[in-house]
Amino acid sequence: KRGESGRGEAWRGRRRGSRDRVLQRKGMDVGTYGVRVRGRILTARAQGPSHVSTLPTLSGVTYVVDALFSGSDLEIASAFLIDIDVGAALLYETCDALSTREAAMAKRACSTDDSSARLAPPSATAERISHDVWTKLDEALRSRTHNVSTLKVSVVEADERSPGIVEYERALASDASNGIYTRGVRAQLSLARSLPAAASG
C-alpha cells in the first residue's frame, strides 16, 4: 500500500495456481485481480456576477478520484497486473493536467480583457471528470506494460457534506462499446429504538 495522493492497493479475487489453470481451460471463472490508486483534482468554477461585483468570481471544488485497474491475468515476467507505482504516477499526472486545465478555463472565464470569454465554462461535473480521467489513462496505458482489461474511474466531490459518487467503467479494448456511468447517492436516517431494561441484581 502507498500513502495518500497516489495511494494504491492491490487485491485479487482468487489465488491463481495449477487449479485455476485447469478451471480456465474448462472455461470457468478464475477470479479477477485489481489495483486501485487515488488522486485529487482541484477545479475552479466561474460563478456569475453578484450584488457585490458585476464580474464573475471563482469558487474551488476538490474531487477525490479512484482508478481501478482490473484483469484476470498477470504479466508472466513480473507477476503483476500493473505496477502500482506506474498506476499511481499515471493518475497523478492525469489529475495534475486536468487541474491545470480547469484553472485555465475558469481564469479565462473571469478575464476582463475579453468580454466574450466571461461566459462560464462547462461545469466540472463528476461525470465529465470521470470520463476525462478515463480517456487520459487509456491513452497513457497504451505505451505501458500491463495486463489490464477494464478500467473504472470513481469520482467524489470531497467538499459536499453527504457526497454522492460517480463511476465510469469501460473495457480497454479498441473495439469496446461505450462505457457505463453509475451515480450513487447517500442519505442519513435517524431512528429511535427502545432498549431492553437492564437486569437488576
C-alpha positions as CSV (number, residue, x, y, z in Angstrom):
1,K,0.0,0.0,0.0
2,R,1.0,3.6,-0.5
3,G,0.2,6.8,1.2
4,E,-2.4,9.5,0.3
5,S,-2.0,11.3,-3.1
6,G,-1.2,8.3,-5.1
7,R,-2.4,5.7,-2.6
8,G,-2.6,2.3,-4.1
9,E,-3.7,-1.1,-3.1
10,A,-3.7,-4.4,-4.8
11,W,-6.3,-7.1,-4.4
12,R,-7.1,-10.4,-6.1
13,G,-10.3,-12.3,-6.4
14,R,-8.6,-15.7,-6.1
15,R,-5.2,-17.1,-5.8
16,R,-4.0,-18.4,-9.2
17,G,-2.3,-21.7,-9.5
18,S,-2.5,-25.1,-11.1
19,R,-6.1,-25.4,-10.1
20,D,-7.0,-22.1,-11.7
21,R,-5.3,-23.0,-14.9
22,V,-7.4,-26.2,-15.0
23,L,-10.6,-24.1,-14.5
24,Q,-9.6,-21.7,-17.1
25,R,-9.1,-24.4,-19.7
26,K,-12.6,-25.6,-18.8
27,G,-14.0,-22.1,-19.5
28,M,-14.8,-21.4,-15.8
29,D,-14.2,-18.2,-13.9
30,V,-10.8,-18.0,-12.2
31,G,-11.2,-14.7,-10.5
32,T,-10.2,-11.1,-11.1
33,Y,-7.2,-9.1,-10.0
34,G,-7.4,-5.3,-9.3
35,V,-5.1,-2.4,-8.5
36,R,-6.7,0.8,-7.1
37,V,-4.9,4.1,-6.9
38,R,-6.2,7.5,-5.7
39,G,-5.6,11.1,-6.6
40,R,-7.3,14.5,-6.3
41,I,-8.4,17.1,-8.8
42,L,-8.7,20.8,-7.9
43,T,-11.1,22.7,-10.0
44,A,-12.2,26.3,-10.1
45,R,-15.8,27.2,-11.1
46,A,-16.7,30.5,-12.5
47,Q,-19.8,32.0,-11.0
48,G,-21.9,34.8,-12.3
49,P,-22.0,38.4,-11.1
50,S,-23.3,39.1,-7.6
51,H,-24.6,42.1,-5.7
52,V,-21.0,42.8,-4.6
53,S,-19.4,42.8,-8.1
54,T,-20.5,42.8,-11.7
55,L,-17.6,40.5,-12.6
56,P,-17.6,36.7,-12.4
57,T,-15.9,35.1,-9.4
58,L,-14.2,31.8,-8.8
59,S,-15.0,29.1,-6.3
60,G,-12.9,26.0,-5.7
61,V,-14.0,22.4,-5.8
62,T,-12.0,19.3,-4.9
63,Y,-12.7,15.9,-6.4
64,V,-11.3,12.6,-5.0
65,V,-10.5,10.3,-7.9
66,D,-10.0,6.5,-7.7
67,A,-8.8,4.5,-10.6
68,L,-9.4,0.7,-10.5
69,F,-7.4,-1.4,-13.0
70,S,-8.9,-4.9,-13.4
71,G,-7.9,-8.0,-15.2
72,S,-8.0,-11.8,-14.9
73,D,-4.4,-12.5,-16.0
74,L,-1.0,-11.3,-14.7
75,E,2.1,-10.3,-16.6
76,I,4.2,-13.6,-16.7
77,A,7.6,-12.0,-16.3
78,S,6.8,-9.7,-13.3
79,A,3.7,-11.5,-11.9
80,F,1.7,-8.2,-11.6
81,L,-1.4,-6.8,-13.3
82,I,0.1,-3.3,-13.4
83,D,2.9,-1.9,-11.3
84,I,1.2,0.1,-8.5
85,D,3.9,2.9,-8.8
86,V,3.1,3.2,-12.5
87,G,-0.6,3.3,-12.0
88,A,-0.2,5.9,-9.2
89,A,2.1,8.0,-11.3
90,L,-0.2,8.0,-14.3
91,L,-3.2,9.0,-12.2
92,Y,-1.2,11.8,-10.5
93,E,-0.1,13.2,-13.9
94,T,-3.7,13.0,-15.2
95,C,-5.1,14.8,-12.2
96,D,-2.4,17.4,-12.3
97,A,-3.1,18.1,-16.0
98,L,-6.9,18.3,-15.5
99,S,-6.4,20.6,-12.5
100,T,-4.3,22.9,-14.7
101,R,-6.8,22.8,-17.5
102,E,-9.8,23.6,-15.2
103,A,-8.0,26.5,-13.6
104,A,-7.1,28.0,-17.0
105,M,-10.7,27.7,-18.2
106,A,-12.0,29.4,-15.1
107,K,-9.4,32.2,-15.3
108,R,-10.3,32.9,-18.9
109,A,-14.0,33.0,-18.0
110,C,-13.2,35.7,-15.4
111,S,-10.9,37.7,-17.7
112,T,-11.8,41.4,-18.0
113,D,-9.9,41.7,-21.3
114,D,-12.3,39.7,-23.4
115,S,-16.0,40.1,-22.7
116,S,-16.9,37.1,-24.8
117,A,-14.8,34.9,-22.5
118,R,-16.7,35.9,-19.4
119,L,-19.2,33.2,-20.1
120,A,-18.7,30.4,-17.6
121,P,-17.1,27.2,-18.9
122,P,-19.0,23.9,-18.7
123,S,-19.4,22.9,-15.1
124,A,-16.7,20.5,-13.9
125,T,-19.3,17.8,-13.1
126,A,-18.2,14.4,-11.6
127,E,-19.4,12.7,-14.8
128,R,-17.2,14.9,-17.0
129,I,-14.2,14.5,-14.7
130,S,-14.6,10.7,-14.6
131,H,-14.8,10.4,-18.4
132,D,-11.8,12.7,-18.9
133,V,-9.7,10.8,-16.4
134,W,-10.6,7.5,-18.1
135,T,-9.7,8.8,-21.5
136,K,-6.3,10.1,-20.4
137,L,-5.4,7.0,-18.5
138,D,-6.4,4.9,-21.5
139,E,-4.1,6.9,-23.7
140,A,-1.2,6.6,-21.2
141,L,-1.7,2.8,-20.8
142,R,-1.1,2.1,-24.4
143,S,2.6,2.7,-24.1
144,R,2.9,0.8,-20.8
145,T,3.4,-2.9,-19.9
146,H,0.3,-4.2,-18.2
147,N,-2.5,-6.8,-18.4
148,V,-5.4,-4.6,-17.6
149,S,-8.6,-5.3,-19.4
150,T,-11.1,-3.0,-17.7
151,L,-10.7,0.5,-16.1
152,K,-13.1,2.0,-13.7
153,V,-12.9,5.6,-12.5
154,S,-14.7,6.8,-9.4
155,V,-15.2,10.4,-8.5
156,V,-16.5,12.0,-5.3
157,E,-16.9,15.7,-4.7
158,A,-15.0,16.0,-1.4
159,D,-16.5,19.3,-0.4
160,E,-20.0,18.0,0.0
161,R,-21.2,17.0,3.4
162,S,-23.0,13.9,2.1
163,P,-21.4,13.2,-1.2
164,G,-22.7,11.1,-4.0
165,I,-20.3,9.0,-6.1
166,V,-20.0,8.8,-9.9
167,E,-18.3,5.9,-11.7
168,Y,-17.3,5.4,-15.3
169,E,-16.3,1.9,-16.4
170,R,-15.2,0.7,-19.8
171,A,-13.1,-2.1,-21.3
172,L,-9.7,-1.0,-22.7
173,A,-10.1,-3.0,-26.0
174,S,-10.1,-0.7,-29.0
175,D,-13.5,-2.2,-30.2
176,A,-15.1,-1.9,-26.7
177,S,-18.6,-0.5,-26.6
178,N,-19.4,2.8,-24.9
179,G,-18.7,3.0,-21.2
180,I,-21.3,2.9,-18.4
181,Y,-21.9,5.8,-15.9
182,T,-23.2,5.0,-12.5
183,R,-24.2,7.5,-9.9
184,G,-24.8,6.6,-6.2
185,V,-26.2,8.9,-3.6
186,R,-26.1,8.9,0.1
187,A,-28.5,10.0,2.8
188,Q,-28.8,9.6,6.6
189,L,-31.8,8.2,8.5
190,S,-32.2,8.8,12.2
191,L,-34.2,6.2,14.1
192,A,-35.3,5.8,17.7
193,R,-35.4,2.4,19.3
194,S,-36.1,1.0,22.7
195,L,-33.5,-1.0,24.6
196,P,-34.3,-3.9,26.9
197,A,-34.4,-3.0,30.5
198,A,-31.1,-3.7,32.4
199,A,-31.3,-6.7,34.6
200,S,-31.4,-5.8,38.3
201,G,-29.4,-7.6,40.8
